[in-house]
Amino acid sequence: MPVPLPTATTRWRCTLCGNLTRFDVTRSSRVVEYVHLDLAGEPAVEETEVLAETLESVRCRWCNAVDRIELVDRPGAGAAAEGANGSAESATGSGSASG
Ligand SMILES: [Zn+2]
């Protein structure tokens, strides 16, 4: 059974124990790394370009079930405002000013 990929509105759920948040993901990827060496010869990867990526298996951290994953809707499905790092907090004035 292939592992379904989560989308912007769905997420993984372990079908055995209901885990939603913790998985060991085995992934094989083919990447190009920009390796920048300093004068002492110490390398540092400064850029990584992913050429191909394959999801091989997903194991549940809670019950160790492998590839027993289904897709369920995310709790806030519909509000497609992901990626932008703007935290919009509604400031409702419900504070009591005691003096
Ligand atoms: Zn599980």
Boltz pocket constraint, residues with backbone or C-beta under 6 A from the ligand:
constraints:
  - pocket:
      binder: B
      contacts: [[A, 14], [A, 15], [A, 16], [A, 17], [A, 18], [A, 19], [A, 60], [A, 61], [A, 62], [A, 63], [A, 64], [A, 65]]
      max_distance: 6.0
